Amino acid sequence: MCAEKIQRFLMAIVLTLSMALFLQGFSLYGMILQGFVILMILVWAIADFCPSLWIFTKLFGKCSGK
């Protein structure tokens, strides 16, 4: 697997966990987790730098072009 795919899977897992926390009644923790994801996406949009993608690229490498 490559960095971009791993980052997308991780984002989906974290958002699913956030939704599960909301459904189980832990809305504060779900909101904190969702706020963290939103903050990281904003950093990525403003600075064109995604910390998780940078780390995953170092560990797993970039996806090859199609």
C-alpha positions, -999 to 999 in steps of 0.1 A, spaced: 0 0 0 11 35 -6 9 67 15 -21 83 -1 -43 53 2 -33 47 38 -40 83 46 -75 80 31 -82 48 50 -70 64 82 -92 94 77 -122 71 71 -115 50 102 -111 81 124 -144 96 111 -161 63 116 -148 61 152 -160 97 158 -195 87 146 -194 56 168 -185 78 198 -214 101 191 -238 71 188 -225 56 221 -231 88 240 -195 100 241 -204 131 221 -176 153 237 -149 128 226 -165 124 192 -166 161 187 -130 165 198 -119 138 173 -139 153 145 -125 188 153 -90 174 150 -98 159 116 -113 192 104 -82 211 118 -58 188 99 -78 192 67 -77 230 71 -39 229 76 -37 207 44 -59 232 25 -41 264 36 -5 253 38 -6 225 12 10 203 39 -6 172 55 14 159 84 0 124 83 6 122 45 42 134 50 49 107 77 32 80 56 52 90 25 84 86 45 74 52 58 56 36 28 65 58 -3 43 76 -28 17 59 -50 30 53 -85 13 73 -112 -13 56 -134 
